[in-house]
Amino acid sequence: MALELGSLQKAVSALAGVLAKSDDREFMSRQDEVTRNAIRSGVILHFEFTYELCWKFIKRWLETNVSATAIDGVTRRELFRWAAENRLIDDVEQWMRYHEARNLTSHTYQAEIAERVYATAHDFAPDAARLLAALEKRND
């Protein structure tokens, strides 16, 4: 059964778009501090949302294509290990770093943590796009 990937496609695209805008030095230099902070916050929110969709789509794909019972109740590390074994992702440890960054944003707000997650979003975006491409290629 094919997965409906439209929400993940939109999320990956939106994250890439807001990252591109935040990386546009000329554009950002014309903004006031409040707007720059809002754009960085938007990157973090898009990271959070896209990460959540990614791991849920990984889980759905594995349940559908590998084994629903084997995947049920596994840890996030185990889920990512299964995903790597099935060539959906490349690096389990990197995806665990994304998971840790996501957890940081949900428990506290501190400027230094926000900056760290903002930087992580830059690493995450291409990995999310690669996951999407793998799901699209193997979505049968």
N, C-alpha and C positions, 0 to 999 in steps of 0.2 A: 504494500500500500504506500503510495507516494505521500510525502509530507507537503503540506501547504507552506511554502517558504516565504510568502509575501511579506509577513511581518519582520522576518529576519533580514530580508533584502532591504526593506525600508530603513530598518535600524542601522544596518551597516553603512548604508548610503548617507544617512543623517549624521552619523558619527564622523564619517570622512569629510562631509561638508563643513561641519562646525570646527573640526580640526584644521581644515584648510583655511578657514576664516581666521581662526586664532593664530595661525602661523604666518598670516599675511602681515608682515611688519609695517608696511605702509598703511594699510587699513587700521591696524591696531594703534598706530601712533596718532591717528586722527581722533581716536576715541578718548573720552574722559575715563577716569579711574573706575567709576561705577560701571560703565559699559564694558570695560576690559574685564572686570571681575565677573560681570554677568556672563560674558562669553566663555570665560574659563569655567565658570560654574556649569554652563551649558555643556561643555565638553565632559565634565565629570558626570553629569546626569545622563548624557548619552552613553558614556562608558558603562555606567551602572546598568542601564536598561538593556544595552546590547549584550553585555556579559550575561545577564540573566537569561535572555533569549538563547544565547549560544549554548549554555550548559543544558538548558531544557530541550533544545533541539538535538543536542548530542544524545541525551537520554532517550528521547523519542525514537531517534534513528536506531540506536542500539537495541531498544526494546522491540522494534519492528523487524530489524534485520539480523539480530544476533539471538537474543533470548530475553524475553520479558522477565522471567523468573530470576535469571542470573544477575540482572541489573537492579532489580528491586532492592532497595535498602542499602546499596553500596555507598561507601564514602565518596567524597568528591575526587580524592586522589585516585581511587579505584575506577571511578567513572572515566576520568581522563586517561588512565592507563588503558582501559578498554578502547577508548576513542583513538589513542595512538596505535594500538595493535590493529585497529581497523582502518588506519590511514586517514582518519578524519582530522587529526591534529598532529603536529610534529614533536612537540616538546611538553611532556607532562609537567615538568617543574615550572616552566614558564606559565602554563595555565594555572598552576597552584599560586604563583605570584599574582596573577590577575584575580584569583579568588580571594587572596589575602587583602589586596587593595580594595576590592568590593566590600569586604567585611569591615575594613577601616572606615569607609564612608558611611556605613549604616549605624555605627556605634558612637561616633563623636565627630565634631567639627572643630578642627584646628587648622590654622593657615598652613603650617608645614605639612600636615597630612594631605590637605587639599592639593598642595603643589606636587607632592609625591604621586598622588593618584592622577593628577593632570599629566605628569610625565609618563606614567604607566599607560595612560590612554593612547599615547602616541605609539607605544610598542604593540598594544593590543589591537589597534585598528587593522593592520595588515594581517594579523593572525585570524581575526574575525572574518575578514574577507576571504582568506584561504579556506577557513572552515566552511563558509557559505559556498564557495566554489566546489569543495569536496562533496558537500551535501547535494548540490545541484547535479553534479556529475553522476552521483550514485543514488539518486532519488527515483527509485523504480518500484 
